[in-house]
Amino acid sequence: MNIFKQLIVSLYSPKDIATFRNQGIGKTIAFVFLLTLISVIPAAYHFSSTVNSGIQAFAETIKGELPAFEISNGTLTSEADEPVIVNKEGFQIVLDDTGKWKSSDIAAQTENGIGLLKNDLVFVTAGQAQSNPYSILEGFSITSKDIDKFLDSADSALVIVLPIIVVMMYLFTAALNFIKISFLALFGLVFKNVLQKPISYRHSWRLTAYSITLPAIFFTIMDAFEAYVPFGILISWFVSLIMLYLAIKEIPKSE
């Protein structure tokens, strides 16, 4: 059975998964890499789109809609007397040297945005805020004109930078999947003792690699539609263990 057909039957057939226990480890590892590739496509797409649109929106806003500002000695100062808020194509940009806005305020109001706050630079992606204090630039002074020039060069550099980030995202996700499989495979040994099945850890590892297919594809679809699933990790692990249990159950007691 080729690897793509294995992907399909692993979505619904514990009986077929059980037959994969004796195949070569190389094919199982290749399957995990394929499953990882499929699962990171939505995240990579949304990340790339957000970065591209964010830089373009930020560059346009810096040039024409934000007052001049400067970051010096860890503090932002601007010509505005109050916070300036710009919404552009679903991307929110906040300039505030008064200290009224916090990173949590921006994350609460937008899924994607940038905050130039009094003491830190805030990036918000998919509703998650990451704060970077200006103190790391101690001894340096940056103006809005400097940022404008940087964004012009950064836009062309994205062609190189984004693919590198996506590859790193893929490798990191693959590593997490291998760790997850190795851990869940230990439960397979518990199941095989309960069900009295003649398999070892290497068989359990192979079965687990295919048992994670259903939750992996489900959450890939949810990511594609940017739909939040409560207790996602617990659901993923629970479904994987159910599929693993059912697959082990299909193995004959004597081989």
C-alpha positions as CSV (number, residue, x, y, z in Angstrom):
1,M,0.0,0.0,0.0
2,N,1.5,3.4,-1.0
3,I,1.9,6.1,1.5
4,F,-1.0,8.2,0.3
5,K,-3.4,5.4,0.5
6,Q,-2.1,4.7,4.0
7,L,-2.9,8.3,4.9
8,I,-6.5,7.9,3.8
9,V,-7.2,4.5,5.5
10,S,-5.6,5.7,8.7
11,L,-8.4,8.2,9.0
12,Y,-11.0,5.6,9.6
13,S,-9.7,2.0,9.7
14,P,-7.9,0.7,12.8
15,K,-7.9,-2.7,11.1
16,D,-5.7,-1.3,8.3
17,I,-3.5,0.5,10.7
18,A,-2.9,-2.8,12.5
19,T,-1.4,-4.2,9.3
20,F,1.3,-1.5,9.2
21,R,3.0,-2.8,12.4
22,N,5.6,-4.9,10.5
23,Q,6.5,-2.5,7.7
24,G,9.9,-0.9,7.4
25,I,10.7,1.9,9.8
26,G,11.8,4.1,6.9
27,K,8.4,4.1,5.4
28,T,6.8,5.0,8.7
29,I,9.2,7.9,9.2
30,A,8.4,9.1,5.7
31,F,4.7,9.0,6.6
32,V,5.3,11.1,9.7
33,F,7.1,13.7,7.6
34,L,4.3,13.7,5.0
35,L,1.6,14.1,7.7
36,T,3.7,17.0,9.2
37,L,3.9,18.7,5.9
38,I,0.2,18.6,5.4
39,S,-0.5,19.8,9.0
40,V,1.8,22.9,8.7
41,I,0.4,24.2,5.4
42,P,-2.4,26.2,6.9
43,A,-0.2,27.7,9.6
44,A,2.6,28.5,7.1
45,Y,0.0,30.2,4.8
46,H,-1.6,32.3,7.5
47,F,1.7,33.3,9.0
48,S,3.1,34.3,5.6
49,S,0.0,36.2,4.7
50,T,0.0,38.0,8.0
51,V,3.6,39.0,7.8
52,N,3.2,40.3,4.2
53,S,0.0,42.2,4.8
54,G,1.4,43.5,8.1
55,I,4.6,44.9,6.7
56,Q,2.7,46.5,3.8
57,A,0.1,48.0,6.0
58,F,2.7,49.2,8.5
59,A,4.8,50.8,5.8
60,E,1.8,52.6,4.3
61,T,0.8,53.8,7.8
62,I,4.3,55.0,8.8
63,K,4.5,57.0,5.6
64,G,1.2,58.8,5.6
65,E,-0.9,58.2,8.7
66,L,1.3,58.3,11.8
67,P,3.0,61.4,13.2
68,A,6.7,61.5,13.4
69,F,8.2,59.6,16.4
70,E,11.5,58.5,17.9
71,I,12.6,55.7,20.1
72,S,15.5,56.7,22.3
73,N,16.8,55.5,25.7
74,G,14.1,52.8,25.9
75,T,11.2,55.2,25.5
76,L,8.9,56.3,22.6
77,T,8.2,59.9,22.0
78,S,5.9,61.3,19.3
79,E,4.3,64.5,18.1
80,A,0.9,63.2,19.0
81,D,-0.8,64.4,22.2
82,E,-2.9,61.2,22.5
83,P,-2.8,57.5,21.2
84,V,-3.1,57.1,17.5
85,I,-5.0,54.1,16.2
86,V,-5.1,53.0,12.6
87,N,-7.0,50.1,11.2
88,K,-6.0,48.9,7.8
89,E,-7.3,45.7,6.1
90,G,-7.9,43.9,9.3
91,F,-4.5,45.0,10.7
92,Q,-4.4,47.4,13.7
93,I,-1.6,49.8,14.4
94,V,-1.3,51.7,17.6
95,L,1.1,54.5,18.4
96,D,1.0,55.5,22.1
97,D,3.7,57.4,24.0
98,T,1.3,58.2,26.9
99,G,1.4,54.7,28.5
100,K,-2.3,54.2,28.3
101,W,-2.1,51.2,26.0
102,K,-0.8,47.8,27.1
103,S,0.0,44.7,25.0
104,S,-3.0,42.9,26.3
105,D,-5.2,45.8,25.2
106,I,-4.1,45.4,21.6
107,A,-4.5,41.6,21.7
108,A,-8.0,42.0,23.0
109,Q,-9.1,44.2,20.1
110,T,-7.5,42.6,17.1
111,E,-6.2,39.3,15.8
112,N,-3.3,40.9,14.0
113,G,-1.6,44.2,14.8
114,I,1.5,46.1,15.9
115,G,1.7,48.4,18.9
116,L,4.4,51.1,19.2
117,L,3.9,51.7,22.9
118,K,5.7,53.9,25.4
119,N,8.3,51.3,26.5
120,D,7.8,48.3,24.2
121,L,7.0,47.1,20.7
122,V,4.1,44.7,20.5
123,F,3.4,42.2,17.8
124,V,-0.1,40.5,17.8
125,T,-0.5,37.4,15.6
126,A,-3.7,35.3,15.7
127,G,-4.7,37.1,18.9
128,Q,-1.4,36.3,20.7
129,A,0.7,39.2,21.8
130,Q,4.5,39.3,22.0
131,S,6.1,42.2,23.7
132,N,9.7,43.4,23.0
133,P,11.1,46.2,25.3
134,Y,12.9,49.1,23.7
135,S,15.6,48.7,26.4
136,I,17.3,46.1,24.2
137,L,18.1,49.0,21.9
138,E,19.9,50.9,24.7
139,G,22.3,53.4,23.3
140,F,20.6,53.5,19.9
141,S,18.0,56.0,18.6
142,I,15.5,55.1,15.9
143,T,13.1,57.5,14.1
144,S,10.0,56.9,12.0
145,K,12.1,57.7,8.9
146,D,14.6,55.0,9.8
147,I,11.8,52.4,10.1
148,D,10.4,53.6,6.8
149,K,13.7,52.9,5.1
150,F,14.0,49.5,6.8
151,L,10.5,48.4,5.8
152,D,11.3,49.2,2.1
153,S,14.3,46.8,2.2
154,A,12.5,44.2,4.4
155,D,9.7,43.8,1.9
156,S,12.1,42.5,-0.7
157,A,14.0,40.4,1.8
158,L,10.8,38.5,2.7
159,V,11.2,36.4,-0.4
160,I,14.3,34.8,1.3
161,V,13.3,35.1,4.9
162,L,9.8,33.6,4.8
163,P,10.8,30.3,3.2
164,I,13.5,29.9,5.8
165,I,11.0,30.5,8.6
166,V,8.5,28.1,7.1
167,V,11.2,25.3,6.8
168,M,12.1,25.9,10.5
169,M,8.4,25.7,11.4
170,Y,8.1,22.4,9.5
171,L,11.2,20.9,11.2
172,F,10.1,22.0,14.6
173,T,6.6,20.5,14.1
174,A,8.1,17.3,12.8
175,A,10.3,17.0,15.9
176,L,7.3,17.5,18.1
177,N,5.4,14.8,16.3
178,F,8.2,12.3,16.7
179,I,8.3,13.1,20.4
180,K,4.5,12.8,20.7
181,I,4.6,9.4,18.9
182,S,7.4,8.1,21.0
183,F,5.5,9.0,24.2
184,L,2.1,7.7,23.1
185,A,3.7,4.5,21.9
186,L,4.3,3.7,25.6
187,F,0.6,3.6,26.1
188,G,0.5,1.0,23.3
189,L,2.5,-1.3,25.6
190,V,-0.1,-0.9,28.2
191,F,-2.8,-1.7,25.7
192,K,-1.0,-4.8,24.4
193,N,-0.7,-6.2,27.9
194,V,-4.4,-5.6,28.6
195,L,-5.4,-7.1,25.3
196,Q,-2.7,-9.8,25.4
197,K,-1.3,-9.0,22.0
198,P,2.2,-10.1,20.8
199,I,3.8,-6.8,19.9
200,S,6.8,-4.9,21.1
201,Y,7.6,-1.1,21.4
202,R,8.7,-0.9,17.8
203,H,5.4,-2.2,16.6
204,S,3.6,0.2,19.0
205,W,5.6,3.1,17.6
206,R,4.6,2.3,14.0
207,L,1.0,1.9,15.0
208,T,1.0,5.2,16.9
209,A,2.5,7.0,13.9
210,Y,-0.6,6.1,11.9
211,S,-3.0,6.5,14.8
212,I,-2.3,10.3,15.1
213,T,-3.6,10.8,11.5
214,L,-7.2,11.5,12.3
215,P,-6.7,14.2,14.9
216,A,-3.8,15.7,12.8
217,I,-6.0,16.1,9.7
218,F,-8.9,17.3,11.7
219,F,-6.9,20.1,13.3
220,T,-5.3,20.9,10.0
221,I,-8.8,21.6,8.6
222,M,-9.6,23.7,11.7
223,D,-6.4,25.7,11.2
224,A,-7.3,26.3,7.6
225,F,-10.5,28.0,8.7
226,E,-8.8,29.6,11.7
227,A,-11.3,27.9,13.9
228,Y,-10.4,27.6,17.6
229,V,-11.0,24.2,19.2
230,P,-11.1,24.2,23.1
231,F,-8.8,21.7,24.8
232,G,-7.3,20.9,21.4
233,I,-4.2,19.1,22.7
234,L,-6.3,16.9,25.0
235,I,-8.7,16.0,22.2
236,S,-5.8,15.2,19.9
237,W,-4.1,12.9,22.4
238,F,-7.4,11.2,23.4
239,V,-8.4,10.4,19.8
240,S,-4.9,9.2,19.0
241,L,-5.0,6.8,22.0
242,I,-8.5,5.5,21.0
243,M,-7.2,4.8,17.4
244,L,-4.1,3.1,18.8
245,Y,-6.2,1.0,21.2
246,L,-8.6,-0.1,18.4
247,A,-5.6,-0.9,16.1
248,I,-3.9,-3.1,18.7
249,K,-7.2,-4.8,19.3
250,E,-7.3,-5.9,15.7
251,I,-4.0,-7.7,16.0
252,P,-4.3,-11.5,16.3
253,K,-3.3,-12.9,19.7
254,S,-0.8,-15.3,18.1
255,E,1.3,-14.7,15.0
